[in-house]
Amino acid sequence: MALPSLAGRLVPVAALVIAALGAGGGSSTHEPGVVADGDPSRAAAAARLPAAPPLVKHVFVIVLENQSYESTFGASSPARFLVDTLAPAGALLRQYYGIGHNSLDNYIALISGLAPDRETQGDCRRYEDFRETGTSPDGQPVGSGCIYPARVRTIANQLEARGLTWKGYMEDMGNDPAREADRCGHPAVGAEDRTARAQRGDQYATKHDPFVYFHAILDTPSCRANVEPLTALEGDLRSTARTPTYAFIVPNLCHDGHDWECVSGEPSGLAAIDRFLAHWVPLITRSPAYADGGLLIVTFDEALPSDAAACCGEPSGPNAERPGISGPGGGRVGAVLLSRLIKPGTVSDVPYNHYSMLRSVEAALGLPYLGYAGLPGLASFGADVFGAPAGQPRSARDR
């Protein structure tokens, strides 16, 4: 299935893209994972942020499950649409890593920059509040549990503060109202998570929906307004006005490759992933919002459990000795980026991880860095992805 032509995207706009999405060192606009409401120092830092060039206007993130780089992108991969169509149409990041095991800690990191704790490493089988005992010197909340207190912010909160829009599109959410609501679906606080396993007709998993693990979202009308079933995405893509600035897209437990056997009887694993991407990616790349400054990121939460490698100087954080349980990280998973601002066939071997992705998106949209997205020296997607001419600055914050 061919994608629309991406010709003519680099000249003369490449330098501006790198100004928005570059790699850099430490930043005076680092915003720790815990942000006190009304803190004037934080407000002043945010006010000093440079305005991002009006190029990246819509970011789409698709998160898939539990695949190591070689099995996904190798020569024997059954995911031929991903390997043969998507990767050549954009940028393949061959050294992109998850930050931990198991699933939930990776999803949380992608929207908040928070490191794992023991409960999120175990996918929070009980949907319980985070029991906070303090704050680490680098801004991470200290404690254990699942649902972070209201002062812990996410990229969704940042977007709202800037008057920008966001949505989480969750496949199958609300299919069985006895398990979860059709908007902002989650178990009762303190209860067992009954969505941990798929059931026939409803394969939504709370543990793959990071927005419902933050009281800063959960306790506001934004959760019901913005965390909704995947079926809403197709209609939203029909107009730029309805398409959010930031779209976080999560397939169900079959279509994301999580379940080795799908309760629906459909093909599982990489075959299921490929069918999902072949349907949804063309809808995104043919949308008016994608044509108007769209960036699509496709990646995986974690590698297979045998791969607990890390990159990029990833710290363990204050709440888990080893983010990868048996090692320092979530393993090498790879990522594909598509945009009219990216030259087809781009391949990068610069090391990145989920904190890098959050940093890159925040930089593109003019937002402060949250949590470990603000680590000094952490790379953002830069000239290796967007192809800036030699000598051009890699980040608006580096100029």
C-alpha positions in Angstrom: 0.0 0.0 0.0 1.8 3.2 -1.2 2.0 6.3 0.8 1.5 9.8 -0.6 4.6 11.4 -2.1 6.8 13.1 0.4 8.8 15.0 -2.2 9.9 18.6 -1.7 10.1 18.6 2.0 13.6 19.6 2.8 14.6 22.8 1.0 14.4 25.5 2.2 12.7 24.5 5.4 15.2 22.0 6.8 17.1 24.5 8.9 13.8 25.6 10.6 12.9 22.1 11.4 16.2 21.5 13.1 15.6 24.7 15.1 12.4 23.1 16.3 13.5 19.5 16.8 17.2 19.4 17.6 19.5 17.7 19.9 21.0 19.7 22.7 22.6 19.7 26.1 21.1 21.0 29.3 18.3 23.5 29.1 17.2 26.3 31.4 13.7 25.3 30.5 13.9 21.8 32.2 10.6 21.2 34.0 10.9 18.4 36.6 8.4 15.6 36.8 6.8 17.3 39.8 5.6 20.8 39.1 3.9 22.8 41.9 0.8 24.6 40.7 1.3 28.3 40.5 5.0 28.1 41.0 6.2 31.5 39.7 9.7 30.2 38.9 8.2 27.5 36.6 5.9 30.1 35.0 8.8 32.4 34.4 10.8 29.6 32.8 7.9 28.7 30.5 7.5 32.3 29.5 11.1 32.4 28.4 10.7 29.5 25.9 11.3 30.4 22.3 8.3 30.0 20.0 8.7 26.9 17.9 8.7 27.5 14.1 5.2 26.8 12.7 6.3 23.6 11.0 5.4 20.7 13.2 1.8 21.4 14.1 0.4 17.9 14.6 2.2 15.0 16.3 0.8 11.4 16.0 2.3 8.7 18.2 1.5 5.0 17.6 2.7 2.7 20.4 3.0 -1.0 19.7 4.1 -3.9 22.0 6.9 -6.2 23.0 9.1 -6.5 20.0 12.9 -6.4 19.7 14.5 -4.6 16.8 15.8 -7.7 15.0 12.4 -9.5 15.0 10.6 -6.4 13.9 12.8 -4.8 11.3 15.0 -7.8 10.3 15.0 -9.5 7.0 12.6 -12.3 8.2 10.1 -9.9 9.8 6.5 -10.7 8.8 5.7 -7.0 9.2 6.3 -6.2 5.6 4.2 -3.0 5.5 6.2 -1.6 8.4 9.5 -2.7 6.9 9.0 -2.3 3.2 6.6 0.6 3.0 6.8 2.8 6.1 10.5 2.7 7.0 11.6 3.6 3.4 9.1 6.4 3.4 10.6 8.2 6.3 13.3 7.8 8.9 14.3 4.5 10.5 15.8 5.0 14.0 17.9 1.8 14.5 19.2 2.7 17.9 15.9 3.6 19.6 15.3 2.0 23.1 12.5 1.5 25.6 13.2 2.6 29.1 12.1 -0.4 31.2 10.1 -3.5 31.6 7.2 -4.3 31.6 4.7 -2.2 29.6 3.2 0.5 31.9 6.4 2.2 32.9 7.3 2.9 29.3 3.9 4.4 28.5 4.1 6.6 31.6 7.6 7.8 30.5 6.4 8.7 27.1 4.0 11.4 28.4 5.7 12.5 31.6 9.4 11.7 31.7 8.9 9.7 34.9 11.1 6.7 35.7 9.6 3.3 36.8 8.6 2.2 40.3 7.9 -1.4 41.3 4.2 -1.2 40.7 4.4 0.3 37.3 7.1 -2.3 36.4 4.5 -4.9 37.3 1.8 -3.1 35.2 -0.2 -2.1 38.3 -2.4 -5.1 38.7 -4.3 -3.1 41.3 -5.3 0.5 40.3 -3.9 2.3 43.4 -2.7 5.8 44.2 1.0 6.6 44.2 2.1 6.8 47.8 4.5 9.7 47.7 7.2 10.2 50.4 9.2 13.0 48.8 10.9 14.3 45.7 14.3 13.4 44.4 16.9 16.1 43.7 16.2 15.7 39.9 12.5 16.2 40.4 11.2 12.7 40.3 8.4 11.8 42.8 9.7 9.3 45.4 7.4 6.5 46.5 5.5 3.7 45.0 2.1 3.1 43.4 0.3 3.8 40.2 -1.8 7.0 40.0 0.4 10.0 40.4 -0.8 13.0 42.5 -2.3 16.0 40.8 0.9 18.1 40.9 2.7 15.6 38.7 2.2 16.8 35.1 2.2 15.3 31.7 2.5 16.6 28.2 -1.3 16.7 28.1 -1.3 19.3 30.9 1.5 21.3 29.2 -0.5 21.4 25.9 -3.7 22.6 27.7 -1.7 25.3 29.4 -0.5 26.5 26.0 -4.0 26.4 24.5 -3.1 23.4 22.4 -5.2 20.2 22.0 -4.5 16.6 22.7 -6.3 13.2 22.6 -5.6 9.6 23.5 -7.2 7.2 21.1 -7.7 3.8 22.7 -8.9 0.9 20.6 -11.8 -1.1 22.2 -12.2 1.2 25.2 -15.8 1.0 26.4 -16.8 -2.0 24.2 -17.9 -3.7 27.5 -19.3 -1.0 29.8 -19.1 -3.5 32.7 -15.3 -3.4 32.5 -14.6 0.3 31.7 -16.3 3.4 30.5 -16.2 4.4 26.8 -14.3 7.6 27.7 -11.4 7.8 30.3 -11.9 4.1 30.9 -10.2 2.7 34.1 -10.9 0.5 37.1 -12.2 2.0 40.3 -9.3 3.4 42.4 -8.1 0.6 44.7 -9.6 -2.1 42.7 -8.1 -4.9 40.7 -7.5 -4.1 37.0 -9.8 -6.5 35.2 -8.6 -5.2 31.8 -5.1 -6.7 32.2 -6.2 -9.6 29.9 -8.3 -9.3 26.8 -11.8 -10.7 26.6 -13.8 -11.5 23.5 -15.2 -8.2 22.1 -13.1 -5.9 24.4 -9.3 -6.0 24.2 -8.7 -2.6 25.8 -6.0 -2.6 28.4 -5.8 0.2 31.0 -2.0 -0.5 31.4 -1.5 0.8 27.9 -3.4 4.1 28.5 -1.0 6.3 30.4 -3.3 9.3 30.8 -5.5 7.6 33.4 -2.5 7.2 35.8 -2.3 10.9 36.6 -4.7 12.7 38.8 -3.8 15.9 36.9 -5.8 14.4 34.0 -8.1 11.9 35.8 -9.7 14.4 38.1 -10.5 16.9 35.4 -13.1 17.1 32.6 -10.3 16.7 30.1 -10.1 12.9 30.7 -13.6 12.2 29.5 -13.3 14.8 26.8 -9.9 13.7 25.4 -9.4 10.0 26.2 -11.8 8.2 23.8 -12.2 5.2 21.6 -10.0 4.8 18.5 -13.1 4.9 16.3 -13.2 8.7 16.9 -9.8 9.2 15.1 -11.1 8.6 11.6 -13.7 11.4 11.9 -11.2 13.8 13.6 -8.7 13.3 10.7 -11.2 14.7 8.2 -10.4 18.3 9.1 -7.4 20.1 10.5 -9.5 21.9 13.0 -10.7 18.6 14.5 -7.3 16.9 14.6 -5.5 17.5 17.9 -2.0 18.9 18.1 -0.9 15.7 19.9 -2.6 12.3 19.2 -1.5 9.3 21.2 -2.8 6.1 19.5 -2.9 2.7 21.1 -4.2 -0.5 19.5 -6.0 -3.2 21.4 -4.2 -6.2 22.9 -4.3 -8.1 19.7 -3.5 -5.4 17.2 -0.6 -4.0 19.1 1.2 -7.4 19.0 0.9 -8.0 22.8 -1.1 -11.2 22.8 0.5 -14.3 21.1 -3.0 -15.7 20.6 -5.8 -13.2 20.0 -9.2 -14.0 21.7 -10.9 -12.7 18.6 -9.2 -15.4 16.5 -7.4 -12.9 14.4 -3.7 -13.2 13.4 -1.5 -12.1 16.3 2.0 -10.7 16.8 3.7 -8.8 14.0 1.0 -9.9 11.5 -1.6 -8.1 13.6 0.6 -5.1 14.0 1.1 -4.9 10.2 -2.6 -5.1 9.5 -3.3 -2.3 12.0 -0.6 0.0 10.5 -1.8 -0.7 7.0 -5.2 0.5 7.8 -4.5 3.5 10.1 -1.2 5.0 8.8 -2.6 5.9 5.3 -5.6 7.5 7.0 -3.2 9.7 9.0 -0.8 10.5 6.1 -3.6 11.4 3.8 -5.2 13.8 6.3 -5.1 17.6 5.9 -3.5 17.9 9.4 -0.6 15.6 8.4 -0.1 17.7 5.2 0.0 20.8 7.4 3.0 20.1 9.6 2.3 16.5 10.6 4.8 14.2 12.2 4.0 10.5 12.8 6.1 8.4 15.2 5.7 4.6 15.3 7.5 2.7 18.0 7.3 -0.1 20.5 7.0 0.1 24.3 9.7 -2.5 25.1 11.8 -5.2 23.6 11.4 -8.9 24.5 12.2 -9.5 28.2 15.6 -11.0 27.4 16.7 -7.6 26.2 17.0 -5.1 29.1 19.6 -2.9 27.5 19.5 0.9 27.8 21.0 3.9 26.1 21.6 7.6 26.4 22.8 7.6 30.0 19.4 6.6 31.3 19.2 6.9 35.1 17.4 4.3 37.2 15.3 6.9 39.1 14.6 6.9 42.8 12.0 4.1 42.9 13.5 1.1 41.1 17.0 -0.3 41.2 16.9 -1.5 37.6 14.3 -0.1 35.2 14.5 -3.2 33.0 14.2 -5.5 36.0 17.0 -7.7 34.8 19.0 -4.8 33.4 19.1 -1.0 33.0 16.5 -0.4 30.3 13.8 -1.6 28.0 15.9 -2.9 25.2 16.3 -1.9 21.5 13.0 -1.5 19.8 13.5 0.9 16.9 11.2 3.6 15.6 9.9 5.0 12.3 9.2 8.7 11.8 7.1 9.9 8.9 6.7 13.6 7.8 6.9 15.7 4.7 9.8 17.3 6.5 11.8 14.0 6.4 13.7 12.7 3.4 12.5 9.2 2.5 15.1 6.5 3.2 16.7 8.3 6.1 18.4 5.9 8.5 19.8 7.1 11.9 22.1 5.3 14.3 22.0 8.0 16.9 20.9 6.5 20.3 17.4 7.6 21.4 14.9 6.4 24.0 11.4 7.2 25.1 12.7 10.2 27.1 14.3 11.5 23.9 10.9 11.2 22.1 9.2 13.2 24.8 12.0 15.8 24.7 11.7 16.0 20.9 8.0 16.5 20.9 8.1 19.1 23.6 10.9 21.0 21.8 8.8 21.0 18.6 5.8 22.4 20.3 7.6 24.9 22.4 7.0 23.2 25.8 9.4 22.8 28.8 11.0 19.4 29.3 9.3 17.1 31.8 11.1 14.8 34.1 14.0 12.9 32.4 13.2 14.5 29.1 15.3 17.3 30.6 18.4 15.3 31.2 21.5 17.3 30.3 23.0 16.0 27.0 19.9 13.9 26.1 19.5 13.9 22.3 16.4 15.1 20.5 15.6 14.1 16.9 18.0 16.3 15.0 20.0 16.6 11.8 20.3 12.8 11.5 16.5 12.7 11.1 15.6 16.0 9.4 18.7 16.5 7.4 19.8 20.1 8.3 22.5 21.6 6.1 26.0 21.6 7.6 26.5 24.4 10.1 22.8 24.9 10.9 21.8 25.0 14.6 20.3 21.8 15.8 17.9 23.4 18.3 16.2 26.7 18.9 17.6 26.3 22.4 21.2 25.9 21.3 21.3 29.2 19.4 
